């Protein structure tokens, strides 16, 4: 994640590595080619995430799942980006959440994500 300012506007750019697609172009090529998805979040979108984040956590905390059930609570940021918490009777962790960007799922530490958003807002 990196923030930038242009005039009176600021934005946060997230680069998301598709490490599973990293490969060399040929056997003798010493370089690995990476595939990275990028998404820009404007200040309003980042503020909206922070404003709704606590509610998202509270909703998933109170869920009572039954055997073989998995519950999701999502927050849509834009057409290309939504945040998802999941909980099942076998797995639930507040320590990680899923970011769905351009149809791809990325898992990130909850504290890292929120800390970076707070730092961006203070920037």
N, CA, C and O atoms as CSV, one atom per row, in Angstrom:
chain,resi,resn,atom,element,x,y,z
A,1,UNK,N,N,0.843,-1.171,0.000
A,1,UNK,CA,C,0.000,0.000,0.000
A,1,UNK,C,C,0.887,1.232,0.000
A,1,UNK,O,O,1.889,1.307,0.712
A,2,UNK,N,N,0.489,2.196,-0.821
A,2,UNK,CA,C,1.221,3.464,-0.859
A,2,UNK,C,C,0.220,4.593,-1.097
A,2,UNK,O,O,-0.710,4.469,-1.893
A,3,UNK,N,N,0.439,5.691,-0.388
A,3,UNK,CA,C,-0.444,6.853,-0.518
A,3,UNK,C,C,0.233,7.904,-1.383
A,3,UNK,O,O,1.459,7.993,-1.441
A,4,UNK,N,N,-0.596,8.699,-2.053
A,4,UNK,CA,C,-0.064,9.828,-2.811
A,4,UNK,C,C,-1.053,10.972,-2.772
A,4,UNK,O,O,-2.251,10.776,-2.567
A,5,UNK,N,N,-0.527,12.176,-2.973
A,5,UNK,CA,C,-1.351,13.376,-3.049
A,5,UNK,C,C,-1.155,14.012,-4.415
A,5,UNK,O,O,-0.057,14.006,-4.972
A,6,UNK,N,N,-2.223,14.552,-4.930
A,6,UNK,CA,C,-2.181,15.292,-6.180
A,6,UNK,C,C,-3.099,16.490,-6.006
A,6,UNK,O,O,-4.323,16.369,-6.055
A,7,UNK,N,N,-2.486,17.648,-5.803
A,7,UNK,CA,C,-3.279,18.833,-5.510
A,7,UNK,C,C,-3.923,18.684,-4.145
A,7,UNK,O,O,-3.242,18.440,-3.148
A,8,UNK,N,N,-5.252,18.832,-4.105
A,8,UNK,CA,C,-5.992,18.700,-2.844
A,8,UNK,C,C,-6.513,17.293,-2.611
A,8,UNK,O,O,-7.099,17.014,-1.566
A,9,UNK,N,N,-6.305,16.407,-3.570
A,9,UNK,CA,C,-6.819,15.050,-3.440
A,9,UNK,C,C,-5.698,14.093,-3.072
A,9,UNK,O,O,-4.539,14.288,-3.439
A,10,UNK,N,N,-6.076,13.049,-2.334
A,10,UNK,CA,C,-5.124,11.994,-2.018
A,10,UNK,C,C,-5.783,10.644,-2.265
A,10,UNK,O,O,-7.007,10.520,-2.246
A,11,UNK,N,N,-4.955,9.643,-2.497
A,11,UNK,CA,C,-5.458,8.299,-2.772
A,11,UNK,C,C,-4.488,7.274,-2.208
A,11,UNK,O,O,-3.326,7.567,-1.928
A,12,UNK,N,N,-4.999,6.075,-2.054
A,12,UNK,CA,C,-4.209,4.953,-1.566
A,12,UNK,C,C,-4.191,3.903,-2.672
A,12,UNK,O,O,-5.240,3.490,-3.165
A,13,UNK,N,N,-3.006,3.483,-3.052
A,13,UNK,CA,C,-2.861,2.454,-4.077
A,13,UNK,C,C,-2.465,1.155,-3.390
A,13,UNK,O,O,-1.523,1.119,-2.598
A,14,UNK,N,N,-3.190,0.100,-3.699
A,14,UNK,CA,C,-2.852,-1.223,-3.174
A,14,UNK,C,C,-2.395,-2.087,-4.338
A,14,UNK,O,O,-3.085,-2.200,-5.351
A,15,UNK,N,N,-1.228,-2.691,-4.182
A,15,UNK,CA,C,-0.718,-3.651,-5.155
A,15,UNK,C,C,-0.812,-5.031,-4.552
A,15,UNK,O,O,-0.274,-5.279,-3.473
A,16,UNK,N,N,-1.489,-5.927,-5.234
A,16,UNK,CA,C,-1.755,-7.258,-4.693
A,16,UNK,C,C,-1.102,-8.310,-5.577
A,16,UNK,O,O,-1.467,-8.488,-6.738
A,17,UNK,N,N,-0.154,-8.982,-5.013
A,17,UNK,CA,C,0.684,-9.939,-5.721
A,17,UNK,C,C,-0.042,-11.261,-5.917
A,17,UNK,O,O,-0.524,-11.866,-4.960
A,18,UNK,N,N,-0.114,-11.698,-7.158
A,18,UNK,CA,C,-0.649,-13.026,-7.458
A,18,UNK,C,C,0.540,-13.987,-7.511
A,18,UNK,O,O,0.939,-14.445,-8.581
A,19,UNK,N,N,1.091,-14.279,-6.341
A,19,UNK,CA,C,2.327,-15.064,-6.256
A,19,UNK,C,C,2.199,-16.428,-6.920
A,19,UNK,O,O,3.194,-16.972,-7.399
A,20,UNK,N,N,1.010,-16.983,-6.956
A,20,UNK,CA,C,0.811,-18.299,-7.552
A,20,UNK,C,C,0.998,-18.274,-9.066
A,20,UNK,O,O,1.119,-19.327,-9.693
A,21,UNK,N,N,1.022,-17.076,-9.659
A,21,UNK,CA,C,1.244,-16.964,-11.100
A,21,UNK,C,C,2.670,-16.520,-11.429
A,21,UNK,O,O,2.998,-16.324,-12.599
A,22,UNK,N,N,3.516,-16.362,-10.418
A,22,UNK,CA,C,4.900,-15.957,-10.649
A,22,UNK,C,C,5.632,-17.073,-11.390
A,22,UNK,O,O,5.522,-18.244,-11.026
A,23,UNK,N,N,6.376,-16.707,-12.427
A,23,UNK,CA,C,7.092,-17.729,-13.198
A,23,UNK,C,C,8.214,-17.084,-14.011
A,23,UNK,O,O,8.235,-15.872,-14.226
A,24,UNK,N,N,9.121,-17.909,-14.445
A,24,UNK,CA,C,10.173,-17.459,-15.345
A,24,UNK,C,C,9.644,-17.537,-16.773
A,24,UNK,O,O,8.788,-18.366,-17.081
A,25,UNK,N,N,10.155,-16.675,-17.635
A,25,UNK,CA,C,9.719,-16.696,-19.033
A,25,UNK,C,C,10.321,-17.882,-19.784
A,25,UNK,O,O,9.721,-18.396,-20.728
A,26,UNK,N,N,11.496,-18.307,-19.363
A,26,UNK,CA,C,12.163,-19.448,-19.995
A,26,UNK,C,C,13.101,-20.107,-19.001
A,26,UNK,O,O,13.357,-19.556,-17.931
A,27,UNK,N,N,13.617,-21.280,-19.343
A,27,UNK,CA,C,14.485,-22.020,-18.423
A,27,UNK,C,C,15.745,-21.254,-18.062
A,27,UNK,O,O,16.220,-21.355,-16.931
A,28,UNK,N,N,16.296,-20.493,-18.995
A,28,UNK,CA,C,17.553,-19.788,-18.751
A,28,UNK,C,C,17.345,-18.351,-18.272
A,28,UNK,O,O,18.309,-17.639,-17.993
A,29,UNK,N,N,16.114,-17.941,-18.179
A,29,UNK,CA,C,15.813,-16.573,-17.731
A,29,UNK,C,C,16.011,-16.489,-16.215
A,29,UNK,O,O,15.381,-17.243,-15.475
A,30,UNK,N,N,16.882,-15.579,-15.738
A,30,UNK,CA,C,17.119,-15.483,-14.284
A,30,UNK,C,C,16.035,-14.699,-13.542
A,30,UNK,O,O,16.033,-14.675,-12.311
A,31,UNK,N,N,15.119,-14.061,-14.264
A,31,UNK,CA,C,14.123,-13.205,-13.639
A,31,UNK,C,C,12.758,-13.883,-13.574
A,31,UNK,O,O,12.357,-14.609,-14.483
A,32,UNK,N,N,12.069,-13.629,-12.490
A,32,UNK,CA,C,10.722,-14.155,-12.306
A,32,UNK,C,C,9.736,-13.038,-12.618
A,32,UNK,O,O,9.886,-11.919,-12.128
A,33,UNK,N,N,8.737,-13.336,-13.424
A,33,UNK,CA,C,7.703,-12.370,-13.767
A,33,UNK,C,C,6.558,-12.493,-12.770
A,33,UNK,O,O,6.045,-13.586,-12.530
A,34,UNK,N,N,6.166,-11.366,-12.196
A,34,UNK,CA,C,5.068,-11.351,-11.236
A,34,UNK,C,C,3.831,-10.744,-11.875
A,34,UNK,O,O,3.918,-9.903,-12.769
A,35,UNK,N,N,2.682,-11.189,-11.397
A,35,UNK,CA,C,1.411,-10.623,-11.825
A,35,UNK,C,C,0.836,-9.896,-10.613
A,35,UNK,O,O,0.639,-10.498,-9.557
A,36,UNK,N,N,0.568,-8.610,-10.767
A,36,UNK,CA,C,0.089,-7.808,-9.644
A,36,UNK,C,C,-1.179,-7.068,-10.055
A,36,UNK,O,O,-1.225,-6.438,-11.111
A,37,UNK,N,N,-2.191,-7.147,-9.226
A,37,UNK,CA,C,-3.406,-6.350,-9.394
A,37,UNK,C,C,-3.236,-5.056,-8.613
A,37,UNK,O,O,-2.727,-5.071,-7.492
A,38,UNK,N,N,-3.652,-3.946,-9.188
A,38,UNK,CA,C,-3.609,-2.659,-8.500
A,38,UNK,C,C,-5.015,-2.101,-8.392
A,38,UNK,O,O,-5.849,-2.277,-9.279
A,39,UNK,N,N,-5.252,-1.422,-7.279
A,39,UNK,CA,C,-6.528,-0.720,-7.115
A,39,UNK,C,C,-6.255,0.582,-6.375
A,39,UNK,O,O,-5.480,0.621,-5.420
A,40,UNK,N,N,-6.907,1.646,-6.833
A,40,UNK,CA,C,-6.821,2.959,-6.182
A,40,UNK,C,C,-8.051,3.151,-5.315
A,40,UNK,O,O,-9.177,2.892,-5.740
A,41,UNK,N,N,-7.819,3.609,-4.094
A,41,UNK,CA,C,-8.919,3.970,-3.202
A,41,UNK,C,C,-8.810,5.449,-2.906
A,41,UNK,O,O,-7.757,5.933,-2.493
A,42,UNK,N,N,-9.903,6.165,-3.119
A,42,UNK,CA,C,-9.867,7.591,-2.791
A,42,UNK,C,C,-10.135,7.774,-1.293
A,42,UNK,O,O,-10.439,6.818,-0.579
A,43,UNK,N,N,-10.015,8.997,-0.849
A,43,UNK,CA,C,-10.158,9.288,0.578
A,43,UNK,C,C,-11.546,8.903,1.101
A,43,UNK,O,O,-11.667,8.374,2.206
A,44,UNK,N,N,-12.581,9.164,0.319
A,44,UNK,CA,C,-13.948,8.834,0.740
A,44,UNK,C,C,-14.127,7.326,0.904
A,44,UNK,O,O,-14.788,6.878,1.840
A,45,UNK,N,N,-13.544,6.546,0.001
A,45,UNK,CA,C,-13.653,5.088,0.104
A,45,UNK,C,C,-12.925,4.569,1.341
A,45,UNK,O,O,-13.436,3.688,2.033
A,46,UNK,N,N,-11.743,5.103,1.624
A,46,UNK,CA,C,-10.997,4.679,2.814
A,46,UNK,C,C,-11.744,5.050,4.090
A,46,UNK,O,O,-11.791,4.262,5.035
A,47,UNK,N,N,-12.320,6.230,4.120
A,47,UNK,CA,C,-13.098,6.658,5.288
A,47,UNK,C,C,-14.319,5.750,5.462
A,47,UNK,O,O,-14.658,5.366,6.581
A,48,UNK,N,N,-14.962,5.417,4.372
A,48,UNK,CA,C,-16.129,4.545,4.411
A,48,UNK,C,C,-15.768,3.160,4.967
A,48,UNK,O,O,-16.527,2.583,5.746
A,49,UNK,N,N,-14.621,2.640,4.568
A,49,UNK,CA,C,-14.175,1.342,5.086
A,49,UNK,C,C,-13.995,1.428,6.597
A,49,UNK,O,O,-14.497,0.583,7.338
A,50,UNK,N,N,-13.285,2.438,7.044
A,50,UNK,CA,C,-13.052,2.591,8.482
A,50,UNK,C,C,-14.354,2.797,9.250
A,50,UNK,O,O,-14.517,2.264,10.348
A,51,UNK,N,N,-15.285,3.569,8.681
A,51,UNK,CA,C,-16.574,3.820,9.336
A,51,UNK,C,C,-17.398,2.538,9.481
A,51,UNK,O,O,-18.096,2.366,10.480
A,52,UNK,N,N,-17.324,1.644,8.503
A,52,UNK,CA,C,-18.147,0.435,8.502
A,52,UNK,C,C,-17.431,-0.786,9.061
A,52,UNK,O,O,-18.057,-1.825,9.269
A,53,UNK,N,N,-16.151,-0.680,9.304
A,53,UNK,CA,C,-15.373,-1.846,9.707
A,53,UNK,C,C,-15.829,-2.426,11.040
A,53,UNK,O,O,-15.974,-3.642,11.166
A,54,UNK,N,N,-16.053,-1.591,12.017
A,54,UNK,CA,C,-16.488,-2.048,13.340
A,54,UNK,C,C,-17.828,-2.789,13.241
A,54,UNK,O,O,-18.015,-3.824,13.879
A,55,UNK,N,N,-18.741,-2.265,12.452
A,55,UNK,CA,C,-20.043,-2.902,12.251
A,55,UNK,C,C,-19.875,-4.280,11.621
A,55,UNK,O,O,-20.549,-5.233,12.011
A,56,UNK,N,N,-18.985,-4.379,10.659
A,56,UNK,CA,C,-18.714,-5.654,9.997
A,56,UNK,C,C,-18.202,-6.686,11.011
A,56,UNK,O,O,-18.634,-7.838,11.002
A,57,UNK,N,N,-17.292,-6.269,11.873
A,57,UNK,CA,C,-16.773,-7.170,12.915
A,57,UNK,C,C,-17.862,-7.580,13.896
A,57,UNK,O,O,-17.950,-8.748,14.278
A,58,UNK,N,N,-18.688,-6.630,14.303
A,58,UNK,CA,C,-19.752,-6.930,15.256
A,58,UNK,C,C,-20.746,-7.927,14.683
A,58,UNK,O,O,-21.206,-8.821,15.393
A,59,UNK,N,N,-21.083,-7.784,13.408
A,59,UNK,CA,C,-22.032,-8.701,12.763
A,59,UNK,C,C,-21.501,-10.134,12.747
A,59,UNK,O,O,-22.237,-11.080,13.029
A,60,UNK,N,N,-20.222,-10.287,12.415
A,60,UNK,CA,C,-19.671,-11.637,12.322
A,60,UNK,C,C,-19.456,-12.234,13.711
A,60,UNK,O,O,-19.552,-13.449,13.882
A,61,UNK,N,N,-19.167,-11.391,14.705
A,61,UNK,CA,C,-18.957,-11.879,16.071
A,61,UNK,C,C,-20.191,-12.552,16.653
A,61,UNK,O,O,-20.067,-13.543,17.372
A,62,UNK,N,N,-21.364,-12.040,16.359
A,62,UNK,CA,C,-22.588,-12.571,16.962
A,62,UNK,C,C,-23.162,-13.775,16.212
A,62,UNK,O,O,-24.116,-14.394,16.683
A,63,UNK,N,N,-22.602,-14.109,15.067
A,63,UNK,CA,C,-23.104,-15.252,14.299
A,63,UNK,C,C,-22.887,-16.554,15.057
A,63,UNK,O,O,-21.820,-16.790,15.624
A,64,UNK,N,N,-23.896,-17.376,15.057
A,64,UNK,CA,C,-23.820,-18.723,15.627
A,64,UNK,C,C,-23.951,-19.697,14.466
A,64,UNK,O,O,-25.039,-19.875,13.919
A,65,UNK,N,N,-22.854,-20.322,14.093
A,65,UNK,CA,C,-22.887,-21.221,12.944
A,65,UNK,C,C,-23.168,-22.652,13.393
A,65,UNK,O,O,-22.837,-23.053,14.509
A,66,UNK,N,N,-23.780,-23.397,12.500
A,66,UNK,CA,C,-24.050,-24.809,12.761
A,66,UNK,C,C,-23.077,-25.648,11.926
A,66,UNK,O,O,-22.320,-25.105,11.121
A,67,UNK,N,N,-23.099,-26.941,12.114
A,67,UNK,CA,C,-22.208,-27.848,11.398
A,67,UNK,C,C,-22.318,-27.635,9.889
A,67,UNK,O,O,-23.415,-27.549,9.337
A,68,UNK,N,N,-21.173,-27.554,9.243
A,68,UNK,CA,C,-21.053,-27.398,7.786
A,68,UNK,C,C,-21.633,-26.091,7.249
A,68,UNK,O,O,-21.923,-25.991,6.057
A,69,UNK,N,N,-21.803,-25.112,8.094
A,69,UNK,CA,C,-22.293,-23.815,7.649
A,69,UNK,C,C,-21.153,-22.801,7.709
A,69,UNK,O,O,-20.367,-22.778,8.655
A,70,UNK,N,N,-21.086,-21.984,6.697
A,70,UNK,CA,C,-20.113,-20.891,6.691
A,70,UNK,C,C,-20.880,-19.600,6.401
A,70,UNK,O,O,-21.652,-19.516,5.446
A,71,UNK,N,N,-20.647,-18.599,7.247
A,71,UNK,CA,C,-21.361,-17.334,7.144
A,71,UNK,C,C,-20.381,-16.248,6.723
A,71,UNK,O,O,-19.249,-16.193,7.203
A,72,UNK,N,N,-20.832,-15.392,5.826
A,72,UNK,CA,C,-20.006,-14.278,5.351
A,72,UNK,C,C,-20.714,-12.971,5.622
A,72,UNK,O,O,-21.933,-12.871,5.484
A,73,UNK,N,N,-19.950,-11.982,6.004
A,73,UNK,CA,C,-20.443,-10.610,6.077
A,73,UNK,C,C,-19.477,-9.767,5.262
A,73,UNK,O,O,-18.264,-9.792,5.472
A,74,UNK,N,N,-20.048,-9.022,4.329
A,74,UNK,CA,C,-19.246,-8.271,3.369
A,74,UNK,C,C,-19.550,-6.794,3.438
A,74,UNK,O,O,-20.614,-6.372,3.890
A,75,UNK,N,N,-18.591,-6.023,2.979
A,75,UNK,CA,C,-18.784,-4.590,2.791
A,75,UNK,C,C,-18.257,-4.240,1.403
A,75,UNK,O,O,-17.074,-4.420,1.117
A,76,UNK,N,N,-19.135,-3.743,0.551
A,76,UNK,CA,C,-18.748,-3.380,-0.806
A,76,UNK,C,C,-18.230,-1.956,-0.826
A,76,UNK,O,O,-18.917,-1.018,-0.420
A,77,UNK,N,N,-17.001,-1.812,-1.308
A,77,UNK,CA,C,-16.360,-0.509,-1.400
A,77,UNK,C,C,-16.603,0.087,-2.780
A,77,UNK,O,O,-16.931,1.267,-2.904
A,78,UNK,N,N,-16.443,-0.722,-3.807
A,78,UNK,CA,C,-16.660,-0.279,-5.186
A,78,UNK,C,C,-17.006,-1.502,-6.028
A,78,UNK,O,O,-17.079,-2.620,-5.520
A,79,UNK,N,N,-17.213,-1.278,-7.289
A,79,UNK,CA,C,-17.554,-2.377,-8.199
A,79,UNK,C,C,-16.453,-3.443,-8.215
A,79,UNK,O,O,-16.740,-4.629,-8.375
A,80,UNK,N,N,-15.206,-3.026,-8.051
A,80,UNK,CA,C,-14.071,-3.939,-8.126
A,80,UNK,C,C,-13.524,-4.378,-6.772
A,80,UNK,O,O,-12.540,-5.117,-6.727
A,81,UNK,N,N,-14.132,-3.947,-5.668
A,81,UNK,CA,C,-13.516,-4.202,-4.366
A,81,UNK,C,C,-14.555,-4.372,-3.275
A,81,UNK,O,O,-15.408,-3.508,-3.073
A,82,UNK,N,N,-14.475,-5.517,-2.558
A,82,UNK,CA,C,-15.253,-5.664,-1.334
A,82,UNK,C,C,-14.449,-6.431,-0.302
A,82,UNK,O,O,-13.539,-7.191,-0.631
A,83,UNK,N,N,-14.810,-6.212,0.958
A,83,UNK,CA,C,-14.144,-6.809,2.107
A,83,UNK,C,C,-15.066,-7.883,2.662
A,83,UNK,O,O,-16.283,-7.702,2.706
A,84,UNK,N,N,-14.487,-9.003,3.085
A,84,UNK,CA,C,-15.305,-10.109,3.555
A,84,UNK,C,C,-14.714,-10.742,4.806
A,84,UNK,O,O,-13.524,-11.051,4.867
A,85,UNK,N,N,-15.579,-10.929,5.806
A,85,UNK,CA,C,-15.252,-11.727,6.985
A,85,UNK,C,C,-16.041,-13.021,6.863
A,85,UNK,O,O,-17.196,-13.008,6.436
A,86,UNK,N,N,-15.432,-14.126,7.232
A,86,UNK,CA,C,-16.168,-15.387,7.210
A,86,UNK,C,C,-16.031,-16.090,8.554
A,86,UNK,O,O,-15.074,-15.882,9.299
A,87,UNK,N,N,-17.020,-16.928,8.836
A,87,UNK,CA,C,-17.028,-17.680,10.085
A,87,UNK,C,C,-17.744,-18.998,9.838
A,87,UNK,O,O,-18.786,-19.043,9.184
A,88,UNK,N,N,-17.169,-20.071,10.373
A,88,UNK,CA,C,-17.828,-21.372,10.328
A,88,UNK,C,C,-17.702,-21.999,11.709
A,88,UNK,O,O,-17.067,-21.432,12.599
A,89,UNK,N,N,-18.305,-23.163,11.886
A,89,UNK,CA,C,-18.187,-23.805,13.191
A,89,UNK,C,C,-16.778,-24.363,13.402
A,89,UNK,O,O,-16.429,-24.726,14.526
A,90,UNK,N,N,-15.968,-24.438,12.356
A,90,UNK,CA,C,-14.593,-24.931,12.478
A,90,UNK,C,C,-13.560,-23.812,12.478
A,90,UNK,O,O,-12.469,-23.986,13.019
A,91,UNK,N,N,-13.882,-22.671,11.884
A,91,UNK,CA,C,-12.870,-21.636,11.721
A,91,UNK,C,C,-13.474,-20.244,11.856
A,91,UNK,O,O,-14.503,-19.933,11.256
A,92,UNK,N,N,-12.823,-19.427,12.644
A,92,UNK,CA,C,-13.129,-18.001,12.703
A,92,UNK,C,C,-11.937,-17.293,13.319
A,92,UNK,O,O,-11.436,-17.690,14.371
A,93,UNK,N,N,-11.502,-16.264,12.667
A,93,UNK,CA,C,-10.386,-15.491,13.175
A,93,UNK,C,C,-10.605,-14.023,12.877
A,93,UNK,O,O,-10.880,-13.642,11.739
A,94,UNK,N,N,-10.481,-13.198,13.912
A,94,UNK,CA,C,-10.545,-11.753,13.715
A,94,UNK,C,C,-9.221,-11.229,13.175
A,94,UNK,O,O,-9.115,-10.062,12.799
A,95,UNK,N,N,-8.216,-12.094,13.138
A,95,UNK,CA,C,-6.877,-11.670,12.755
A,95,UNK,C,C,-6.682,-11.536,11.250
A,95,UNK,O,O,-5.704,-10.934,10.806
A,96,UNK,N,N,-7.585,-12.080,10.473
A,96,UNK,CA,C,-7.437,-12.018,9.018
A,96,UNK,C,C,-8.786,-11.749,8.369
A,96,UNK,O,O,-9.831,-12.178,8.858
A,97,UNK,N,N,-8.735,-11.034,7.268
A,97,UNK,CA,C,-9.939,-10.826,6.484
A,97,UNK,C,C,-9.586,-10.947,5.023
A,97,UNK,O,O,-8.418,-10.874,4.641
A,98,UNK,N,N,-10.603,-11.131,4.215
A,98,UNK,CA,C,-10.401,-11.295,2.779
A,98,UNK,C,C,-10.746,-10.002,2.064
A,98,UNK,O,O,-11.761,-9.363,2.341
A,99,UNK,N,N,-9.878,-9.637,1.142
A,99,UNK,CA,C,-10.133,-8.521,0.240
A,99,UNK,C,C,-10.384,-9.121,-1.130
A,99,UNK,O,O,-9.537,-9.833,-1.669
A,100,UNK,N,N,-11.538,-8.836,-1.689
A,100,UNK,CA,C,-11.870,-9.319,-3.026
A,100,UNK,C,C,-11.672,-8.157,-3.989
A,100,UNK,O,O,-12.413,-7.174,-3.963
A,101,UNK,N,N,-10.668,-8.285,-4.832
A,101,UNK,CA,C,-10.314,-7.212,-5.753
A,101,UNK,C,C,-10.300,-7.755,-7.173
A,101,UNK,O,O,-9.549,-8.671,-7.508
A,102,UNK,N,N,-11.150,-7.162,-7.992
A,102,UNK,CA,C,-11.276,-7.563,-9.397
A,102,UNK,C,C,-11.488,-9.070,-9.526
A,102,UNK,O,O,-10.916,-9.716,-10.404
A,103,UNK,N,N,-12.323,-9.620,-8.636
A,103,UNK,CA,C,-12.678,-11.030,-8.692
A,103,UNK,C,C,-11.679,-11.981,-8.066
A,103,UNK,O,O,-11.910,-13.190,-8.069
A,104,UNK,N,N,-10.588,-11.487,-7.537
A,104,UNK,CA,C,-9.563,-12.319,-6.900
A,104,UNK,C,C,-9.592,-12.100,-5.393
A,104,UNK,O,O,-9.781,-10.978,-4.925
A,105,UNK,N,N,-9.403,-13.178,-4.637
A,105,UNK,CA,C,-9.402,-13.083,-3.179
A,105,UNK,C,C,-7.974,-12.988,-2.661
A,105,UNK,O,O,-7.094,-13.749,-3.063
A,106,UNK,N,N,-7.767,-12.026,-1.753
A,106,UNK,CA,C,-6.487,-11.840,-1.080
A,106,UNK,C,C,-6.761,-11.794,0.418
A,106,UNK,O,O,-7.716,-11.154,0.857
A,107,UNK,N,N,-5.934,-12.465,1.195
A,107,UNK,CA,C,-6.094,-12.455,2.644
A,107,UNK,C,C,-5.025,-11.551,3.238
A,107,UNK,O,O,-3.862,-11.590,2.837
A,108,UNK,N,N,-5.444,-10.735,4.205
A,108,UNK,CA,C,-4.531,-9.787,4.832
A,108,UNK,C,C,-4.790,-9.760,6.329
A,108,UNK,O,O,-5.896,-10.037,6.792
A,109,UNK,N,N,-3.765,-9.425,7.063
A,109,UNK,CA,C,-3.903,-9.247,8.503
A,109,UNK,C,C,-4.853,-8.084,8.766
A,109,UNK,O,O,-4.698,-7.007,8.190
A,110,UNK,N,N,-5.823,-8.302,9.625
A,110,UNK,CA,C,-6.793,-7.259,9.953
A,110,UNK,C,C,-6.104,-6.031,10.534
A,110,UNK,O,O,-6.400,-4.905,10.133
A,111,UNK,N,N,-5.195,-6.237,11.467
A,111,UNK,CA,C,-4.533,-5.094,12.095
A,111,UNK,C,C,-3.673,-4.319,11.098
A,111,UNK,O,O,-3.634,-3.090,11.149
A,112,UNK,N,N,-2.996,-5.004,10.209
A,112,UNK,CA,C,-2.186,-4.330,9.185
A,112,UNK,C,C,-3.064,-3.477,8.287
A,112,UNK,O,O,-2.736,-2.325,8.001
A,113,UNK,N,N,-4.177,-4.039,7.843
A,113,UNK,CA,C,-5.073,-3.327,6.941
A,113,UNK,C,C,-5.638,-2.071,7.600
A,113,UNK,O,O,-5.612,-0.990,7.012
A,114,UNK,N,N,-6.144,-2.218,8.814
A,114,UNK,CA,C,-6.738,-1.077,9.523
A,114,UNK,C,C,-5.668,-0.039,9.864
A,114,UNK,O,O,-5.914,1.160,9.735
A,115,UNK,N,N,-4.495,-0.479,10.291
A,115,UNK,CA,C,-3.402,0.458,10.599
A,115,UNK,C,C,-3.012,1.279,9.371
A,115,UNK,O,O,-2.812,2.491,9.462
A,116,UNK,N,N,-2.908,0.615,8.234
A,116,UNK,CA,C,-2.537,1.329,7.006
A,116,UNK,C,C,-3.614,2.339,6.593
A,116,UNK,O,O,-3.296,3.432,6.126
A,117,UNK,N,N,-4.875,1.972,6.765
A,117,UNK,CA,C,-5.957,2.915,6.442
A,117,UNK,C,C,-5.915,4.124,7.379
A,117,UNK,O,O,-6.093,5.260,6.939
A,118,UNK,N,N,-5.683,3.882,8.655
A,118,UNK,CA,C,-5.578,4.997,9.615
A,118,UNK,C,C,-4.402,5.899,9.302
A,118,UNK,O,O,-4.518,7.122,9.389
A,119,UNK,N,N,-3.267,5.313,8.938
A,119,UNK,CA,C,-2.105,6.123,8.571
A,119,UNK,C,C,-2.392,6.946,7.320
A,119,UNK,O,O,-1.985,8.104,7.226
A,120,UNK,N,N,-3.090,6.350,6.368
A,120,UNK,CA,C,-3.454,7.078,5.152
A,120,UNK,C,C,-4.348,8.259,5.478
A,120,UNK,O,O,-4.144,9.354,4.956
A,121,UNK,N,N,-5.344,8.048,6.342
A,121,UNK,CA,C,-6.270,9.130,6.686
A,121,UNK,C,C,-5.539,10.269,7.393
A,121,UNK,O,O,-5.915,11.431,7.238
A,122,UNK,N,N,-4.497,9.950,8.169
A,122,UNK,CA,C,-3.731,10.980,8.873
A,122,UNK,C,C,-2.733,11.690,7.945
A,122,UNK,O,O,-2.237,12.767,8.275
A,123,UNK,N,N,-2.446,11.097,6.807
A,123,UNK,CA,C,-1.458,11.616,5.838
A,123,UNK,C,C,-1.876,12.941,5.250
A,123,UNK,O,O,-1.156,13.504,4.424
